[in-house]
Amino acid sequence: MTLTNMRITPKGRFTFRGGVHPPESKTFSQQGEIQPVPAGKQVSIMLCQHIGAVCQPTVKKNDAVQAGQKIGDSDAFVSAPVHSPVNGKVKEIGLRSHSVLGRSPAVVIEADAENNPLKQPTFGRFTNDFDADGFSIEQICSAVRDAGLVGMGGAGFPTRVKIEPNPRLPKKTMIINGCECEPYITCDYRIMLEWTNQIIAGIKLAKKTSGCSEVLIAIEDNKPKAIEVMNSALESCTNTDGIKVVCVKTKYPQGGERQLIKAILGKNVPTGGIPPAIGVVVLNVATTAAIAEAVVLNQPLTHRVVTVTGEGINRTGNYYVPIGMTVEELVNHCGGLAEDAIRVVLGGPMMGIAVADLTKPVTKTTGAITVLTEKQVGWGKLAEHRNRTACIHCGRCLQACPEHLNPTIIAHAVRKNLLDKAKDYYINACIECGCCSYACPANIELTGHIKTGKILLAKRKND
């Protein structure tokens, strides 16, 4: 290879204090182009897929529904409606298994076996000359709300609330989060490569609505192809003033919005506060693509891209999946579990949630299904606690914590039921990224104890 054709990988200079460098494991799925998945026999649409008020069903048992029809909504300001991804009939409205809430209300729809054409992604309908001036701010806000858009990076905050103008908290800078720092996951990476013009159209719409003067598309430096593609698209697209790509250092959890804001802008989001309090709004790349689809094509959020990956699945890739499809159906579509598969995780290995019940449905915030093997998890060792030791007070968890907390003190306070002490050490400021557990040489599950402490504090507050 000569110097003239050698590929130069960009180096990010923006970063934050703390964090860790787990194995990236992106090679399992990063080359897998997004493939649409047909609807199964039935879907379960959870009525709570977002931060905010739970939706109430707008349909009843035995009602016929059409793909894209609204089936749940709420009058609350912080909420987002839900829609059917299929043509079919409402089989029942009842409780279904939820990865976070345990059991939660859902609308179960039996799909019409004869009339459910495969839904294709819409990226081909966006060109490089898209002009957001064809839409008013009111139109954009209304379309985003009606489409049920939420943060698709995992938080699930209603998008309309994020982007609409607020004179009390004017927004100056918009950060588009394309970091995808969690190991294994590549759905956002593929969206950046394949849906580039759709993302930029969504960015233009969000920029106009929010009133931001600048937009920074943040991509980690381990994704040089995505950086190249996005830069090339911005050069060829019209009306992209104030929009640019920012290359950030690869480190976990660079994709956390508080860490991203600190890395790029050098600003701190107040503990318990939100980015608009300092004039910033953060959107995931998949969310911006969904904004374009909702506003321009009047299509609600009924499908999303999900990475299916890991050593424990027979066929990895990135799939365009109907929301409400069960994990089991999606896994079977990907060739089923490998013989030595032992753990199925919704999300990635750092912040994901291990599930035993594969009837849980895909939701708007399900970015990945990661399947790990017995060798990776070390089940036998964990079961016998052979690889856990007492805390050696090395301080590595303090160095790794991106929120500058003392995870050891908080975790030990929870273990001893000293919840007030855990509060004194800012347990609720923990973002549950898992860096402390990853860095601990004693293999203490610090993040798990902290999560438990938060649950106990919430229960005590409600009692």
HELIX and SHEET records of a PDB file:
HELIX    1   1 PHE A  123  ARG A  125  5                                   3    
HELIX    2   2 ALA A  132  GLY A  134  5                                   3    
HELIX    3   3 ILE A  137  ASP A  146  1                                  10    
HELIX    4   4 THR A  159  ILE A  163  1                                   5    
HELIX    5   5 CYS A  187  GLU A  194  1                                   8    
HELIX    6   6 THR A  196  SER A  210  1                                  15    
HELIX    7   7 PRO A  224  SER A  236  1                                  13    
HELIX    8   8 GLU A  257  LEU A  265  1                                   9    
HELIX    9   9 PRO A  275  ILE A  278  5                                   4    
HELIX   10  10 VAL A  285  LEU A  297  1                                  13    
HELIX   11  11 VAL A  327  HIS A  333  1                                   7    
HELIX   12  12 GLU A  374  VAL A  377  1                                   4    
HELIX   13  13 TRP A  379  ALA A  383  1                                   5    
HELIX   14  14 ARG A  396  ALA A  400  1                                   5    
HELIX   15  15 PRO A  407  ARG A  415  1                                   9    
HELIX   16  16 LEU A  419  ASP A  424  1                                   6    
HELIX   17  17 ILE A  427  ALA A  429  5                                   3    
HELIX   18  18 CYS A  435  ALA A  439  1                                   5    
HELIX   19  19 LEU A  446  ASN A  462  1                                  17    
SHEET    1   A 6 ILE A  34  PRO A  36  0                                        
SHEET    2   A 6 GLY A 317  PRO A 322  1                                        
SHEET    3   A 6 HIS A 303  THR A 309 -1                                        
SHEET    4   A 6 ALA A 368  THR A 373  1                                        
SHEET    5   A 6 ALA A 341  LEU A 346 -1                                        
SHEET    6   A 6 ILE A 353  VAL A 355 -1                                        
SHEET    1   B 4 GLN A  42  MET A  46  0                                        
SHEET    2   B 4 GLY A 102  ALA A 111 -1                                        
SHEET    3   B 4 GLY A  88  HIS A  98 -1                                        
SHEET    4   B 4 ALA A  64  VAL A  65 -1                                        
SHEET    1   C 3 GLN A  56  PRO A  57  0                                        
SHEET    2   C 3 LYS A  70  ASP A  73 -1                                        
SHEET    3   C 3 VAL A  82  HIS A  83 -1                                        
SHEET    1   D 4 ILE A 243  VAL A 248  0                                        
SHEET    2   D 4 GLU A 214  GLU A 220  1                                        
SHEET    3   D 4 THR A 173  ASN A 177  1                                        
SHEET    4   D 4 VAL A 280  ASN A 284  1                                        
END                                                                             
